Amino acid sequence: MNLFGLYFDTPWAFVGLVVLPLLAWRISRGRAGYGRVPLPSKSLLADVPRGLVARLWWAPDALRIAALALVIFALARPQTEDRRVVTGEGVDIMVALDMSASMNAVDMEESVLEELLARGETPNNRFDSAREILERFVLSRQQDRIGLVVFGPEAWLKYPLTLDYSRLVQNLKELVLDRGIQDARTGRCVNACTVDGGGTAIGDALGRTYNRLRRSKAPSRIVVLITDGKREGGSLDPLAISRHIASLPPSEQVRVYTFQVGSQEQTWLPAIDYAGRLRVDEQGRTMYGRPQRPFPTDPQLLKTIAEMTGGKFYESYSEEKFATDMEDLERTVFKKRVHTSRSDVFGRFLILAMALLLAEVLLRVTRWRSLV
């Protein structure tokens, strides 16, 4: 029961308040005939002034009734509530981030792209958007260990599970995406990319992230898989891994949340000339053009992986949608819990009741003695 901002653990004690009006009535009736002296005429006292004690004859009794009321409140066990919002639950999270060359694509309307280029700004490609949103996600955590796997035609562990969020974010910032331009002699990317962008090994990425989580003792373990394409390359079958995860007992299972980033409708790529170099305009700004063919995607695969493992599939067709989907992930996995603790405060009521009773006694043995 809540009253006056307090929670009362034994509200049935308030039944005692019914006695107080009866007690007040009984006292007033008793005082009405107390100490009366018969006089021949009431007019004899008409001009006699009444003193303070006579006017406040009821004060000691009022103090006693108020003290009893406070005792009844104390018996109801008043308590204050302390509510704390607790976020996170010690979740272990492995992020698998696609670094295939198709992540260079920019997803936005042509007019928006032209406006950004006119202002001399470089639009975020899929990888830039994913990285920035992941950085915010990492820094918003408090009790959760996070690790990072990056993948192209193969998958590599970039950072193990850690609570050192600043170091993990620094590793995210240092990732270099393959621009899709290869050295003719070595076959390697010309921009010192972190991962060769010639494939999308979803199965290998899922296998590496699961391998890092299967020994975890955390109460909850999840994989966040971010990709813009379909499975191309790699040696592991993502569905076989998903079936294995689904067959585990609940205490060992890993939930996989999959994100299909990018759109097939408003897609742009940095333009490349016949020599394999980025094309720029007169002001030195990168030029963009439509891809020669749509990027292959397999949203059904990602949806199946999520459903089999108890996770969720997100179709993040733009940077804004991806940010919204990551917020939904936080609400789903990292539910805020309200921890409520209560503290008894009945002692305050008892102390005040004792003070009122003491005041009553003092009044009755001093100025109000003649009325006792």
Contacts in CASP RR format, 6 or more apart in sequence:
PFRMAT RR
TARGET T0000
AUTHOR 0000-0000-0000
METHOD contacts of the structure
MODEL  1
MNLFGLYFDTPWAFVGLVVLPLLAWRISRGRAGYGRVPLPSKSLLADVPR
GLVARLWWAPDALRIAALALVIFALARPQTEDRRVVTGEGVDIMVALDMS
ASMNAVDMEESVLEELLARGETPNNRFDSAREILERFVLSRQQDRIGLVV
FGPEAWLKYPLTLDYSRLVQNLKELVLDRGIQDARTGRCVNACTVDGGGT
AIGDALGRTYNRLRRSKAPSRIVVLITDGKREGGSLDPLAISRHIASLPP
SEQVRVYTFQVGSQEQTWLPAIDYAGRLRVDEQGRTMYGRPQRPFPTDPQ
LLKTIAEMTGGKFYESYSEEKFATDMEDLERTVFKKRVHTSRSDVFGRFL
ILAMALLLAEVLLRVTRWRSLV
1 7 0 8 1.000
1 8 0 8 1.000
1 11 0 8 1.000
1 76 0 8 1.000
2 8 0 8 1.000
6 78 0 8 1.000
6 79 0 8 1.000
6 80 0 8 1.000
6 345 0 8 1.000
7 78 0 8 1.000
7 79 0 8 1.000
7 80 0 8 1.000
7 81 0 8 1.000
7 342 0 8 1.000
8 14 0 8 1.000
8 76 0 8 1.000
8 77 0 8 1.000
8 78 0 8 1.000
8 79 0 8 1.000
9 76 0 8 1.000
9 77 0 8 1.000
9 79 0 8 1.000
9 342 0 8 1.000
10 75 0 8 1.000
10 76 0 8 1.000
10 77 0 8 1.000
11 76 0 8 1.000
12 76 0 8 1.000
13 72 0 8 1.000
13 73 0 8 1.000
13 75 0 8 1.000
13 76 0 8 1.000
13 77 0 8 1.000
14 72 0 8 1.000
14 76 0 8 1.000
16 72 0 8 1.000
17 69 0 8 1.000
17 72 0 8 1.000
19 68 0 8 1.000
20 65 0 8 1.000
20 68 0 8 1.000
20 69 0 8 1.000
23 65 0 8 1.000
23 68 0 8 1.000
24 61 0 8 1.000
24 65 0 8 1.000
27 58 0 8 1.000
27 61 0 8 1.000
27 65 0 8 1.000
28 58 0 8 1.000
31 57 0 8 1.000
31 58 0 8 1.000
31 61 0 8 1.000
34 371 0 8 1.000
39 45 0 8 1.000
52 367 0 8 1.000
53 367 0 8 1.000
53 368 0 8 1.000
53 370 0 8 1.000
53 371 0 8 1.000
57 368 0 8 1.000
57 371 0 8 1.000
59 363 0 8 1.000
59 368 0 8 1.000
60 360 0 8 1.000
60 363 0 8 1.000
60 364 0 8 1.000
60 368 0 8 1.000
60 371 0 8 1.000
63 356 0 8 1.000
63 357 0 8 1.000
63 359 0 8 1.000
63 360 0 8 1.000
63 363 0 8 1.000
64 356 0 8 1.000
64 357 0 8 1.000
64 360 0 8 1.000
66 356 0 8 1.000
67 353 0 8 1.000
67 354 0 8 1.000
67 356 0 8 1.000
67 357 0 8 1.000
67 360 0 8 1.000
68 353 0 8 1.000
70 349 0 8 1.000
70 350 0 8 1.000
70 352 0 8 1.000
70 353 0 8 1.000
70 356 0 8 1.000
71 349 0 8 1.000
71 350 0 8 1.000
71 353 0 8 1.000
73 346 0 8 1.000
73 349 0 8 1.000
74 346 0 8 1.000
74 347 0 8 1.000
74 349 0 8 1.000
74 350 0 8 1.000
74 353 0 8 1.000
75 346 0 8 1.000
76 346 0 8 1.000
77 344 0 8 1.000
77 346 0 8 1.000
78 344 0 8 1.000
78 345 0 8 1.000
78 346 0 8 1.000
78 349 0 8 1.000
79 342 0 8 1.000
79 343 0 8 1.000
79 344 0 8 1.000
79 345 0 8 1.000
80 342 0 8 1.000
80 343 0 8 1.000
80 345 0 8 1.000
81 340 0 8 1.000
81 341 0 8 1.000
81 342 0 8 1.000
82 340 0 8 1.000
82 341 0 8 1.000
82 342 0 8 1.000
82 343 0 8 1.000
83 338 0 8 1.000
83 339 0 8 1.000
83 340 0 8 1.000
84 338 0 8 1.000
84 339 0 8 1.000
84 340 0 8 1.000
84 341 0 8 1.000
85 336 0 8 1.000
85 337 0 8 1.000
85 338 0 8 1.000
85 339 0 8 1.000
86 336 0 8 1.000
86 337 0 8 1.000
86 338 0 8 1.000
86 339 0 8 1.000
87 142 0 8 1.000
87 334 0 8 1.000
87 336 0 8 1.000
87 337 0 8 1.000
88 141 0 8 1.000
88 142 0 8 1.000
88 143 0 8 1.000
88 144 0 8 1.000
88 334 0 8 1.000
88 335 0 8 1.000
88 336 0 8 1.000
88 337 0 8 1.000
89 143 0 8 1.000
89 219 0 8 1.000
89 220 0 8 1.000
89 334 0 8 1.000
89 335 0 8 1.000
89 337 0 8 1.000
90 143 0 8 1.000
90 144 0 8 1.000
90 145 0 8 1.000
90 218 0 8 1.000
90 219 0 8 1.000
90 220 0 8 1.000
91 143 0 8 1.000
91 144 0 8 1.000
91 145 0 8 1.000
91 218 0 8 1.000
91 219 0 8 1.000
91 220 0 8 1.000
91 221 0 8 1.000
91 222 0 8 1.000
91 333 0 8 1.000
91 334 0 8 1.000
92 144 0 8 1.000
92 145 0 8 1.000
92 161 0 8 1.000
92 213 0 8 1.000
92 216 0 8 1.000
92 218 0 8 1.000
92 220 0 8 1.000
92 221 0 8 1.000
92 222 0 8 1.000
93 141 0 8 1.000
93 144 0 8 1.000
93 145 0 8 1.000
93 146 0 8 1.000
93 147 0 8 1.000
93 221 0 8 1.000
93 222 0 8 1.000
93 223 0 8 1.000
93 224 0 8 1.000
94 146 0 8 1.000
94 147 0 8 1.000
94 148 0 8 1.000
94 149 0 8 1.000
94 161 0 8 1.000
94 209 0 8 1.000
94 210 0 8 1.000
94 212 0 8 1.000
94 213 0 8 1.000
94 222 0 8 1.000
94 223 0 8 1.000
94 224 0 8 1.000
95 134 0 8 1.000
95 146 0 8 1.000
95 147 0 8 1.000
95 148 0 8 1.000
95 149 0 8 1.000
95 209 0 8 1.000
95 223 0 8 1.000
95 224 0 8 1.000
95 226 0 8 1.000
96 149 0 8 1.000
96 150 0 8 1.000
96 151 0 8 1.000
96 155 0 8 1.000
96 205 0 8 1.000
96 206 0 8 1.000
96 208 0 8 1.000
96 209 0 8 1.000
96 223 0 8 1.000
96 224 0 8 1.000
96 225 0 8 1.000
96 226 0 8 1.000
96 227 0 8 1.000
97 130 0 8 1.000
97 131 0 8 1.000
97 134 0 8 1.000
97 148 0 8 1.000
97 149 0 8 1.000
97 150 0 8 1.000
97 151 0 8 1.000
97 175 0 8 1.000
97 226 0 8 1.000
98 127 0 8 1.000
98 130 0 8 1.000
98 151 0 8 1.000
98 152 0 8 1.000
98 200 0 8 1.000
98 205 0 8 1.000
98 226 0 8 1.000
98 227 0 8 1.000
98 228 0 8 1.000
98 229 0 8 1.000
98 261 0 8 1.000
99 127 0 8 1.000
99 150 0 8 1.000
99 151 0 8 1.000
99 152 0 8 1.000
99 175 0 8 1.000
99 177 0 8 1.000
99 178 0 8 1.000
99 193 0 8 1.000
99 194 0 8 1.000
99 195 0 8 1.000
99 197 0 8 1.000
100 151 0 8 1.000
100 152 0 8 1.000
100 178 0 8 1.000
100 197 0 8 1.000
100 198 0 8 1.000
100 199 0 8 1.000
100 200 0 8 1.000
100 227 0 8 1.000
100 228 0 8 1.000
100 229 0 8 1.000
100 232 0 8 1.000
101 177 0 8 1.000
101 178 0 8 1.000
101 179 0 8 1.000
101 180 0 8 1.000
101 197 0 8 1.000
101 198 0 8 1.000
101 199 0 8 1.000
102 126 0 8 1.000
102 200 0 8 1.000
102 228 0 8 1.000
102 229 0 8 1.000
102 295 0 8 1.000
103 125 0 8 1.000
103 126 0 8 1.000
103 127 0 8 1.000
103 130 0 8 1.000
103 177 0 8 1.000
103 228 0 8 1.000
104 125 0 8 1.000
104 126 0 8 1.000
104 127 0 8 1.000
104 177 0 8 1.000
104 178 0 8 1.000
104 179 0 8 1.000
104 180 0 8 1.000
104 269 0 8 1.000
104 270 0 8 1.000
105 125 0 8 1.000
105 126 0 8 1.000
105 228 0 8 1.000
105 262 0 8 1.000
105 267 0 8 1.000
105 268 0 8 1.000
105 269 0 8 1.000
105 291 0 8 1.000
105 295 0 8 1.000
106 113 0 8 1.000
106 123 0 8 1.000
106 124 0 8 1.000
106 125 0 8 1.000
106 126 0 8 1.000
106 267 0 8 1.000
106 268 0 8 1.000
106 269 0 8 1.000
106 288 0 8 1.000
107 126 0 8 1.000
107 262 0 8 1.000
107 263 0 8 1.000
107 266 0 8 1.000
107 267 0 8 1.000
107 268 0 8 1.000
107 317 0 8 1.000
107 318 0 8 1.000
107 319 0 8 1.000
108 123 0 8 1.000
108 266 0 8 1.000
108 268 0 8 1.000
108 318 0 8 1.000
108 319 0 8 1.000
109 266 0 8 1.000
110 266 0 8 1.000
110 268 0 8 1.000
113 123 0 8 1.000
113 268 0 8 1.000
113 288 0 8 1.000
116 122 0 8 1.000
116 123 0 8 1.000
117 123 0 8 1.000
117 285 0 8 1.000
117 288 0 8 1.000
120 283 0 8 1.000
120 285 0 8 1.000
122 286 0 8 1.000
123 268 0 8 1.000
123 288 0 8 1.000
124 132 0 8 1.000
124 319 0 8 1.000
125 177 0 8 1.000
126 228 0 8 1.000
126 261 0 8 1.000
126 262 0 8 1.000
127 175 0 8 1.000
127 177 0 8 1.000
129 261 0 8 1.000
129 319 0 8 1.000
129 322 0 8 1.000
130 226 0 8 1.000
130 261 0 8 1.000
130 322 0 8 1.000
131 172 0 8 1.000
131 173 0 8 1.000
131 175 0 8 1.000
133 319 0 8 1.000
133 322 0 8 1.000
133 323 0 8 1.000
133 326 0 8 1.000
134 172 0 8 1.000
134 226 0 8 1.000
135 169 0 8 1.000
135 172 0 8 1.000
135 173 0 8 1.000
137 326 0 8 1.000
137 330 0 8 1.000
138 146 0 8 1.000
138 165 0 8 1.000
138 168 0 8 1.000
138 169 0 8 1.000
138 172 0 8 1.000
139 165 0 8 1.000
139 169 0 8 1.000
140 330 0 8 1.000
141 165 0 8 1.000
141 334 0 8 1.000
144 163 0 8 1.000
144 334 0 8 1.000
145 161 0 8 1.000
145 162 0 8 1.000
145 163 0 8 1.000
145 218 0 8 1.000
146 161 0 8 1.000
146 162 0 8 1.000
146 165 0 8 1.000
146 168 0 8 1.000
147 158 0 8 1.000
147 159 0 8 1.000
147 160 0 8 1.000
147 161 0 8 1.000
147 162 0 8 1.000
147 168 0 8 1.000
147 212 0 8 1.000
148 157 0 8 1.000
148 158 0 8 1.000
148 159 0 8 1.000
148 168 0 8 1.000
148 171 0 8 1.000
148 172 0 8 1.000
149 155 0 8 1.000
149 156 0 8 1.000
149 157 0 8 1.000
149 158 0 8 1.000
149 205 0 8 1.000
149 208 0 8 1.000
149 209 0 8 1.000
149 212 0 8 1.000
150 156 0 8 1.000
150 158 0 8 1.000
150 175 0 8 1.000
150 194 0 8 1.000
150 195 0 8 1.000
151 195 0 8 1.000
151 200 0 8 1.000
151 201 0 8 1.000
151 202 0 8 1.000
151 204 0 8 1.000
151 205 0 8 1.000
151 208 0 8 1.000
152 195 0 8 1.000
152 196 0 8 1.000
152 197 0 8 1.000
152 198 0 8 1.000
152 199 0 8 1.000
152 200 0 8 1.000
152 201 0 8 1.000
153 196 0 8 1.000
153 197 0 8 1.000
153 198 0 8 1.000
153 199 0 8 1.000
153 200 0 8 1.000
153 201 0 8 1.000
153 232 0 8 1.000
153 233 0 8 1.000
153 234 0 8 1.000
154 195 0 8 1.000
154 196 0 8 1.000
154 201 0 8 1.000
154 204 0 8 1.000
154 234 0 8 1.000
155 201 0 8 1.000
155 203 0 8 1.000
155 204 0 8 1.000
155 205 0 8 1.000
155 207 0 8 1.000
155 208 0 8 1.000
155 234 0 8 1.000
156 195 0 8 1.000
156 208 0 8 1.000
157 208 0 8 1.000
157 212 0 8 1.000
158 171 0 8 1.000
158 175 0 8 1.000
158 194 0 8 1.000
159 167 0 8 1.000
159 168 0 8 1.000
159 171 0 8 1.000
160 212 0 8 1.000
161 212 0 8 1.000
161 216 0 8 1.000
162 168 0 8 1.000
174 194 0 8 1.000
175 194 0 8 1.000
176 191 0 8 1.000
176 192 0 8 1.000
176 193 0 8 1.000
176 194 0 8 1.000
177 193 0 8 1.000
177 194 0 8 1.000
177 197 0 8 1.000
178 189 0 8 1.000
178 191 0 8 1.000
178 193 0 8 1.000
178 195 0 8 1.000
178 196 0 8 1.000
178 197 0 8 1.000
178 198 0 8 1.000
179 189 0 8 1.000
179 190 0 8 1.000
179 191 0 8 1.000
179 193 0 8 1.000
179 270 0 8 1.000
179 278 0 8 1.000
180 189 0 8 1.000
180 197 0 8 1.000
180 198 0 8 1.000
180 272 0 8 1.000
181 189 0 8 1.000
181 190 0 8 1.000
181 191 0 8 1.000
181 272 0 8 1.000
181 276 0 8 1.000
181 277 0 8 1.000
181 278 0 8 1.000
182 188 0 8 1.000
182 189 0 8 1.000
182 190 0 8 1.000
183 189 0 8 1.000
183 190 0 8 1.000
188 196 0 8 1.000
189 196 0 8 1.000
189 197 0 8 1.000
198 232 0 8 1.000
199 232 0 8 1.000
199 233 0 8 1.000
200 227 0 8 1.000
200 229 0 8 1.000
200 230 0 8 1.000
200 231 0 8 1.000
200 232 0 8 1.000
200 233 0 8 1.000
201 231 0 8 1.000
201 232 0 8 1.000
201 233 0 8 1.000
201 234 0 8 1.000
201 235 0 8 1.000
201 236 0 8 1.000
202 225 0 8 1.000
202 227 0 8 1.000
202 230 0 8 1.000
202 231 0 8 1.000
202 238 0 8 1.000
202 301 0 8 1.000
203 231 0 8 1.000
203 234 0 8 1.000
203 236 0 8 1.000
203 237 0 8 1.000
203 238 0 8 1.000
203 241 0 8 1.000
204 233 0 8 1.000
204 234 0 8 1.000
204 235 0 8 1.000
204 236 0 8 1.000
205 225 0 8 1.000
205 227 0 8 1.000
206 223 0 8 1.000
206 225 0 8 1.000
206 236 0 8 1.000
206 238 0 8 1.000
206 241 0 8 1.000
206 242 0 8 1.000
206 256 0 8 1.000
206 305 0 8 1.000
207 236 0 8 1.000
207 241 0 8 1.000
209 223 0 8 1.000
209 225 0 8 1.000
210 223 0 8 1.000
210 241 0 8 1.000
210 245 0 8 1.000
210 254 0 8 1.000
213 221 0 8 1.000
213 223 0 8 1.000
213 254 0 8 1.000
214 252 0 8 1.000
214 254 0 8 1.000
220 255 0 8 1.000
220 333 0 8 1.000
221 253 0 8 1.000
221 254 0 8 1.000
221 255 0 8 1.000
222 254 0 8 1.000
222 255 0 8 1.000
222 256 0 8 1.000
222 257 0 8 1.000
222 311 0 8 1.000
222 333 0 8 1.000
223 254 0 8 1.000
223 255 0 8 1.000
223 256 0 8 1.000
223 257 0 8 1.000
223 309 0 8 1.000
224 257 0 8 1.000
224 259 0 8 1.000
224 329 0 8 1.000
225 256 0 8 1.000
225 257 0 8 1.000
225 258 0 8 1.000
225 259 0 8 1.000
225 302 0 8 1.000
225 305 0 8 1.000
226 259 0 8 1.000
226 261 0 8 1.000
227 258 0 8 1.000
227 259 0 8 1.000
227 260 0 8 1.000
227 261 0 8 1.000
227 302 0 8 1.000
228 260 0 8 1.000
228 261 0 8 1.000
228 262 0 8 1.000
228 295 0 8 1.000
228 297 0 8 1.000
229 260 0 8 1.000
229 295 0 8 1.000
229 296 0 8 1.000
229 297 0 8 1.000
229 298 0 8 1.000
230 296 0 8 1.000
230 297 0 8 1.000
230 298 0 8 1.000
230 301 0 8 1.000
231 238 0 8 1.000
231 298 0 8 1.000
231 301 0 8 1.000
232 296 0 8 1.000
238 301 0 8 1.000
238 305 0 8 1.000
239 301 0 8 1.000
239 304 0 8 1.000
239 305 0 8 1.000
239 308 0 8 1.000
242 256 0 8 1.000
242 304 0 8 1.000
242 305 0 8 1.000
242 308 0 8 1.000
242 309 0 8 1.000
243 308 0 8 1.000
245 253 0 8 1.000
245 254 0 8 1.000
245 256 0 8 1.000
245 308 0 8 1.000
245 309 0 8 1.000
246 253 0 8 1.000
246 308 0 8 1.000
246 309 0 8 1.000
246 310 0 8 1.000
248 254 0 8 1.000
253 309 0 8 1.000
253 310 0 8 1.000
254 309 0 8 1.000
255 309 0 8 1.000
255 310 0 8 1.000
255 311 0 8 1.000
255 333 0 8 1.000
256 305 0 8 1.000
256 306 0 8 1.000
256 309 0 8 1.000
256 310 0 8 1.000
256 311 0 8 1.000
257 306 0 8 1.000
257 311 0 8 1.000
257 312 0 8 1.000
257 313 0 8 1.000
257 314 0 8 1.000
257 329 0 8 1.000
257 333 0 8 1.000
258 302 0 8 1.000
258 303 0 8 1.000
258 305 0 8 1.000
258 306 0 8 1.000
258 311 0 8 1.000
258 312 0 8 1.000
258 313 0 8 1.000
258 314 0 8 1.000
259 302 0 8 1.000
259 314 0 8 1.000
259 316 0 8 1.000
259 322 0 8 1.000
259 325 0 8 1.000
260 297 0 8 1.000
260 299 0 8 1.000
260 302 0 8 1.000
260 313 0 8 1.000
260 314 0 8 1.000
260 315 0 8 1.000
260 316 0 8 1.000
261 316 0 8 1.000
261 317 0 8 1.000
261 322 0 8 1.000
262 316 0 8 1.000
262 317 0 8 1.000
262 318 0 8 1.000
263 317 0 8 1.000
263 318 0 8 1.000
264 294 0 8 1.000
264 295 0 8 1.000
264 297 0 8 1.000
267 290 0 8 1.000
267 291 0 8 1.000
267 294 0 8 1.000
267 295 0 8 1.000
268 288 0 8 1.000
268 289 0 8 1.000
268 290 0 8 1.000
268 291 0 8 1.000
269 288 0 8 1.000
269 289 0 8 1.000
269 290 0 8 1.000
269 291 0 8 1.000
270 278 0 8 1.000
270 279 0 8 1.000
270 286 0 8 1.000
270 287 0 8 1.000
270 288 0 8 1.000
270 289 0 8 1.000
271 278 0 8 1.000
271 279 0 8 1.000
271 286 0 8 1.000
271 287 0 8 1.000
271 288 0 8 1.000
271 289 0 8 1.000
272 278 0 8 1.000
272 279 0 8 1.000
273 279 0 8 1.000
278 286 0 8 1.000
278 287 0 8 1.000
279 286 0 8 1.000
279 287 0 8 1.000
280 286 0 8 1.000
280 287 0 8 1.000
281 287 0 8 1.000
299 313 0 8 1.000
299 315 0 8 1.000
302 313 0 8 1.000
303 313 0 8 1.000
305 313 0 8 1.000
306 312 0 8 1.000
306 313 0 8 1.000
307 313 0 8 1.000
312 329 0 8 1.000
312 332 0 8 1.000
314 322 0 8 1.000
314 325 0 8 1.000
314 328 0 8 1.000
314 329 0 8 1.000
315 321 0 8 1.000
316 322 0 8 1.000
316 325 0 8 1.000
364 372 0 8 1.000
END
